[in-house]
Amino acid sequence: MEKQQEYWGSLPAWYFFLAAMGAMLFVIVAVTDLAGNEIAGHINGWAGLVSFAVAAVGALLLLIELTHKSRGHLVNARPFASVMSFGSLLQSLYIPLVFVYATFFFSFIPWAGLVWLKTMVAVLAIITALLYVTYPGIELGEAKGRSFWNGGGLMGVFLINGAATGAAALILLLLVLGYAEHAYTATISGLTAGLLLAQLLTVPGYVLGMKLSSAEEARRGANKLWNGEFRKTFWGGVIILGTVMPLLINLLFSSIYWLVIAAVLILVGGICFRIDFLRAAVRVVLPGEERAEMSKEEITKLAAALETRWQEKACWLNPHK
């Protein structure tokens, strides 16, 4: 995935975003179901199918990102050989589990009435989903050449952001299904506000911590977000649009119109967060790479100097010409 580029591209960011959003959407509704909330039997089947579809699209993006697409299955051949292989195994378990869970909420399915089986599938799927959301933080933390990702709070930041995007996606689903005025929607809106407040504290806090890191690459990456080339998407997209504005909307308004705006802003901030945190992690400079690539002007001057030197050498070797 790296190929020694300065930072990762957008496909991994979209994959991480979709995986976290879909998995946390599922976790919220599955926990609601296990808690015995009455609305669970009306929405959880559709929520499970949405989570399944989102995870499937994310898996497709991961497959596209692999260098040899026809050999993508080999990443599961040794599931515990690397963090990426373990994450792919989690994905391979989560997708069928969430699909099976969704089938319990449709009466025409033969096993729909087996409550004990539904509970067992729900618990297994919740555990897998939480691991699925946190594993990107573990995977990135293993990249020793990119010290911006080596902070101890990276998994927590990824989990909080994933939960916020999952809650936002659930609010949109509730509005589509006609539950805008339901108390459950208000509860999820309150949960979203709490997650946004946590995100407002942890995301800038993590970047600030990296600015104070002893590793030069971590400081370089953090400065790119804090006051460098990525500051507009970080402060404008992640913090202002994706956190502060939807937090204020959730606290001040309750109409459908404002709920939709807040949820969309959270999702926009979520993808900005994933993109920024991937491209901020500059890699360690290898020996011989300290000097930047020569500009065209420098190449022209060097060529002229070489030509002059060759002319001088020719005159020295042939003084009578």
N, C-alpha and C positions, 0 to 999 in steps of 0.2 A: 504494500500500500504506500510505502514512503518513496522508494526510488531516489532517496537523497534530495528530495525537493525541500524548499525552505519551509513550507507548511503543507498540511494535508488539504485535499480538495473538498468540494461540497458534498460529494456522494456519501462519505462516511458521516458527515454532519447530519444529513437527512436521515440516514439509517438510524443513528443514535436517537434523533428526535422522534421518529415514528415509533421505534421500539419502546422508548420511555413513555410516550404519550399513551399508546395503546395498552401497554402493560399496567400503568397506574390507573387508567380508566377502568380496566378490568378489576384491579385490586379493590378499588373503592366500591364498585357495585357488588363484588363477591362478598366482601366483608359485610356490606349491607344485607345481603341475603342470609349469611350465617347468623347475623344479629336478629333475624326474624322480622325485619321491617316489611310492612304490608305491601309497599310499592315494589318490592323486589321481584315478585312474580309477574309484574307487568312490564318491567323494563330490562331485566337482566339478560333475557334471551337476546334481545336486539343489541344490548351493550356488548355481550359476548361476541356476537357476529361482527360488530364494528371493530372490536379489539383484534379479532382473528384477521380481518381484512387488512387492517393497518400493519399488523405484524408481518403478514404475507408480502405486502409491498416493501416493507423494510428489508425482508429477507432477499427479495429480488434485487434491491439496490446493492446489498452486500455481495450477491453473486456477480453483479455487473462490475463491481469494484475489483474482484479477484482477477489476477492477471490471466490465468487460464480458466476461462469460464466452464469449459467442458470437464475440468478437474476440480470444480468447486466442492464436490462431495468428499474429496480426500481430506478436507479440513476436519472431518469427523472421524477419520480413520484412527487417529490417536487422540481421543478427546481430552486427555489430561497431559498432553505433551506441551501445550502452551495455553496461555490465557485466551487467545483467540479461538482455539479449538474448543475450549471449555464453554466459551460464549456461544459458539455455533451449536454445541450440544444442548445448551439451555434453550436456544431458539427452536431447535428441533423437537424438544419436549414441550415447550410452552404452546406452540401453535396448535398441535392436535389436542392438547388438554383444554385449551380455551374453547375450541370448537365443540368438543364433546360436552363441556359444561353448558354451552349455549343450547344444545339440543334438549336439555332437561326441561326447558321452559316452553316447549311446544307439545301440546297434548297428543298429537298424532304419532309421536315417537314412542316406540314400544317400552323403553325404559324410563319414560318421563316420570312415572310414579315412584321410582326407587329412591327414596329420600336419602338412605344411608350411602348409596353409591354417589349421588349428587354431592353430598357433603365431603366424601373422600376425594372426589375429583376437584372440588373447590379448594380444599386445603392444599392439595398437591400443586394445583395451578397457581395459587397465591404465593407459595414458597418459591416456585420456579419463576414467577413474574418478578418478585422482588430481587432475586438473584440476577435476573435478566436486565433489570434496570441499573443495578449497581455494578455489574461486571465491566461496563465501559470505563468507569473510574479506575478499576483494577488494571484493566488492559493498558490504559494510558499511563498509569503510574509505573508500569513495568518498563516504559520507554526511558531508560536511563540517560539517553542522549538528549532528552528534552525535559529539563529540570522544572519547567513551569508546571508540568503535570505531576510532579513528585511530592506535592504538598499533601499532608495528612487529611485535609478536609475535602479533597476532590470528590470522593464518593458521596459525602454528605451533600455537597453542592449539587451534584448530578441528581441525587435522589429527590431533593427538594424541588428542583426545577422540573423534573419529570412528573412529580406529584401535582404541581401547579398546572402543567399542561394537560395532564389526565383529568383533573377536576374541571378545567375549562372545556375540554371536549365533552365531558359528561353533561355539563350545563347546556351546551348546544344540542346534545341528543335529547335531553329532557324537554327543551323548547320545541324541538321537531315533533316529539311524541305527544305534545299537548299538555305538559305538566308545568307550565310556566308559573301558575299560581299555587302549586302544591308546596306544602311545608318542607318536603324533602329537597326541593330546589333551593329554598332559602337556607337549609342546612348546608348544602353543598357550596352555596355562595359564601357562607360564613367560613367554611373550611378553606375555600380558595383565598379569602382575605388573610387568614392566618398563615397560609403557605407563602403568599406574596410578601407578607411582613418578614417572614424568615428569610426569603430570598433577597429582600432588600438589605438585610444585615449580612448574610453569608457571602453573596457573590462579590460585592465590592471588598468585603473583608478578606476574601481569599486572594483577590488581585493585590490588595495592599500588602498582605503577608508575603506574596511573591516579590513585591517591590523591595521588601526589606530582607530578602533571602541572601545568603552568602554566595549562592551560585549566580554567576554572571548571566547565563542564559535565561534563568528564571526572571532576573531583573529586567533583561531586555524584553522578554515576552510581556511581562506585566506593564512595562512602560508603553508598549505598543497599544495596549488597551486603555491605560490610564490617561495618557496625554500624547500618544503617538498617532500613527497612521490609522489605527482602528478605533480611535476614541469616539468617532461619530456613531458607529454602529453599536459600540458598547454602551456609552452613556445615553445616546438617543434611542437605540433600538431595545437593548436589554433592560436598562434601568428606568428610563422615562416612559417609553411606550409600553414596554413589556412588564413593568412592575409598579411604578408609582401611579400612573394613570388608571390602570384597572383596579388597583387597591383603593384609590379614592372613589372610583365609580361604585365598587362593591359596598363601600361604607356609606355613601351618600344617596345612592339611587337603588330602586328595586324594580323598575319597569322592565318589560321584555326587551325593549329597544336598547337600554343601557347594559343589560346583561349580555346581549349579543356582542355589543361593542367591546365590553370588557373581556369576554372570552376570546374574541378574535385577536385582540391586542396581546393577550397572554400567549397565544399560539405563535404570533409573530415574534414576540420577545424570546420564546423558547427556541425557535430556529436560529435567531440571531445569537443567542447564547451558545448554542452548539457550534456554530460556524466560528465565532470569535474565540472560543476556548480551544478549538483545534488549530487555528492558524496563528494564535499567539505563542504557541510552543515552538520557538525556534530551536533548531538542533545545535548541538555542540560543534564548534568550528574545528574541523580536522586539520592536522598539520599540512601546510601548503595552501590552505584556503583563506588565510588571513587577509590577503590582498584582494580587493574587489576586482571584478572583470574590467579590463581596460576599455576606455571609451574610444570612439572613432577618432577624436582629436589626438588622443595619446598615441594611437596606432599610426596616424599620419605623421606626427612629429618623430616617432621612432623610425619609421621608414625613411624619412628625409635625412635623419642623422646617420643611418646605416649607409645610405647612398653616398653621402658626403665622405664618410669614412672609407668606403670602397674606392672612391675617386682619389683620395689622398694616398691610399695604399698602392693604387695603380701608378701614380706619379712617382712614388718612392721606388717601386720595382723597375720602372722604365723611365729613368731620368732624362734620356735623350729624346723622347717623343714629345 
